[in-house]
């Protein structure tokens, strides 16, 4: 049980002459929320759909909960939950009926009412699926993925098109899943979403992973701390690899001169800056 | 739950969906019966004309409830991503399709039964001469046209064009296959086309079972051959997304 939930090594996938995934490797530990972050067309969805068993890889090794997903074992499908980027519902049933029906395929389904509560759709439980708003439909997607009480949940762009309040709700559900000890693989092109939810993030660009790590420590070796303060009405900024030494020097000089370092800030590059730097056009590091 | 139990659950679920969808219920049940009553009342007071019309409408009912309904619904479910969602669950593919196609089979059986009952009760046509043969041809027709419906859905590009595609087959086919009048009265060229296709032979078989006569061997052979071909095409080209 201590092996990783997902292991991907040297994964390749081509569609004819187009190489969508070109040598991706990563691991997701059990209980971890892992984010694949990247622009549209970077190969995130292709990677996830290989892990979900929808597509066959061209090359590489993939293990999901100890299984090769390409074999499409029922045993594996019992233990995973999938939220696709877009998928339809049966139109003429209620939320409750849909959740109950999908639960039947699982050996140990979560109670339908509890599942609906988990995603915050209680008020719509007896509404027909076609009457739901976009955000409510996405929550039903989540309910249908969670009704089997899966260990591992794939979320492919779960909040695209959400208003801010709906995003907060969805984030709350992901955090609740983490507290339940579930493993989550999330793809997103929203930086704040990755920063907010993921324990670790991999930035994907043109079918390759260009950076990987916890969101607050992610970045190329070149990224530096920035130390700034206000002096003579203007902000002075220094960049450094060693903020301890710099701060010591700055505060010592300031104390000696009897000055205050107004508005002192020490910042690391945000995930956004790292992301923009790594995914910039023409840069193929 | 076993695969058989899941197929049964899917079947029950599909029945619920069917009755909640007003247009499906109308086109599958009301329209063929309406045509039967209208045509019988307007044109076919003679009993020999009714003996052509009733097996014809029964054959059309099999076509509408299986071929048309399945190709249309599968296209819609595929286009909207419902099939892909199901593919991501532990629901076995065979159990899902068995429930889905079983529901269409149920509609075909109900339809043929209603046509027979209306023919007898309202128009005084005799009860079928050979009920076992009627059941046999109905089921053979269901297998053939259900498989053709699944196979045909592979050719339909999207949900919006599904009605046009299915009607492009359905309407000409019912006109040349002897649904409303004997196919023997058609020009030679149309007759040759109808002879090569399965609906005319299904109606011949249903007619033999209901009113007697006809070459049941040829009818069974042609419908059976189409069924084998259609099953192969349906399985070979099935797509979930």
Interface residues (C-beta under 8 A of the other chain):
Chain A: X52 X53 X54 X74 X77 X78 X82 X84 X86 X87 X88 X89 X90 X91 X92 X93 X97 X101 X102 X104 X105 X106 X107 X144 X148
Chain B: X1 X6 X9 X13 X16 X17 X20 X21 X77 X79 X80 X81 X82 X84 X85 X87 X88 X89 X90 X91 X92 X241
